[in-house]
Amino acid sequence: MFTLAALVFAIVMGFFMSLTITLGISLLKYGWTGLIGHWVELWLIVYPLVIVCIVLYRPLSLNISGRIIKKWQSRHSVTD
């Protein structure tokens, strides 16, 4: 289910993820020469894509994470 909170999270998280990843890739691929221009070009493509991916993958990620935590807790529970 899509909620406003999930959408806001996707926008904010997408901003930070795309910022970091595109900056790293631009630096690795182009070095310091023309870094800002190449970074902005990549970021304008990646940012909308990341938002869509977060919105689509969030329910699946929450489900898988919940299963992992439940399994881990059942194996490491303290009994009195």
LINQUI-V726251 format. One record per backbone hydrogen bond with DSSP energy under -1.0 kcal/mol. NH is the residue of the N-H (numbers start at 1). CO is the residue of the C=O. Records with the same first field share a line. If there is no record, write none. Layout:
NH->CO + CO
This chain:
7->3
8->4
9->5
10->6
11->7
12->8
13->9
14->10
15->11
16->12
17->13
18->14
19->15
20->16
21->17
22->18
23->19
24->20
25->21
26->22
27->23
28->24
29->25
30->26
31->27
35->32
38->34
39->35
40->36
41->37
42->38
43->39
44->40
46->42
47->43
50->46
51->47
52->48
53->49
54->50
55->51
56->52
57->53
58->54
61->57
62->58
63->59
64->60
65->61
66->62
67->63
68->64
69->65
70->66
71->67
72->68
73->69
74->70
75->71
76->72
